[in-house]
Amino acid sequence: MSATSEQTAETLRDQKAREAYFTASQRQLVWARFKKQRAAMTAATVLIVLIISGILAPFLSPYDPTIAGRNKDYMNGAPNVPMFCDKNGCSFRPFLHTIERERSIKTNFRWVETINEDKRRYVQFLVEGSEYKLFGFIPAKTHLFGISDGYIHLFGTDATGKDIFSRTLHAIWTSLQVGSIGVFIAFVLALIIGGVSGYYGGWIDSVLQMVTDAVRTVPAIPLFMAIAAFIPQEWSAEMRFFFISLILGLIGWPTLARRVRTHLLTERNQEYVLAAQLCGASSGHIIRRHLLPSFTSYIIVDLVISFPYMVLSETALSFIGLGLKDPVNSLGVMLQNVTSADVLLNYQWYFIPVIFFITLVMAFVFVGDGLRDAADPYSDASK
């Protein structure tokens, strides 16, 4: 191919790229800008893995995370790391050595654990175990992995013998559920209140903004303490779950409502809104079908950014004992176990769920920042 032909082909490609850019939808433009950000894409991948792990937690975890699935013979047990080689040779199948417990006269008949390196316990995949409901309604009892004899605890066990790996996966899903319900409630309230306030203006706007400012000025800690005093101790875990989600949603809508109001105050005088009004469209139809879709990408960005704060709020409430409690497995409930000095000195594997919590929050933050930059046409990501 000659140089002239190569230049012509390159010119055609550039022309098609420009045409695709100018004819692309807002969603396509945001996605093209988002893909250019490596940190955001990496965080999105990590976030997707964590979400899938939470959804498939009953299948991925080898045991029931509640008291029914505990290992009574291995309380506060260290993590079991599968191996492929030992003094007896190597194997293609991962295995663990057998831990034997016996009472000794030398230790005043206390239990003494010894590792028998001559006995192997092989890791098996797709094994039958405790029953569960996948996605909440599909009955199953197949787990991704297990052990041929006894238990396997990748992240160790807690003081009651419950598997920390299984609890961590279920805790991620519980915290995501609480955050999703809270974000949904805040999202609906923000769209309704912000939309009505920004579209109608006048005294309606003044009244709604007074309500918004009142909610924003409510101090969080005294509110949470009042909620804790209000919640009856006999409430079930499910009841506390939905109540905490409701409270988080009811106090999380003012910021998004402010942004919706500001945008609608600007857009309500545009020609396309006037045309819709002349055609006889109702106010609700104009807000729902014309005004709100005009900045959908910004709403999505606000939702993603607000999600980690919902998870943080649930974790903080559960951490200080005002939120979810056992037998519910949430990240906040698990973080309660790392508050003692004994854990820091002797049971460091209790901090493994903390790593997952930090990773989850940071992934949401990076994805939210990436989406915010991608949705802003004046940011560096759009160039």
PyMOL commands that set and color helices and strands:
alter all, ss='L'
color gray80, all
select helices_A, chain A and resi 3-23+26-35+38-55+57-60+67-69+105-107+164-200+202-216+220-230+237-250+254-267+271-278+283-319+331-338+341-346+348-375+380-382
alter helices_A, ss='H'
color red, helices_A
select strands_A, chain A and resi 83-86+89-104+110-134+138-147
alter strands_A, ss='S'
color yellow, strands_A
deselect
rebuild
show_as cartoon
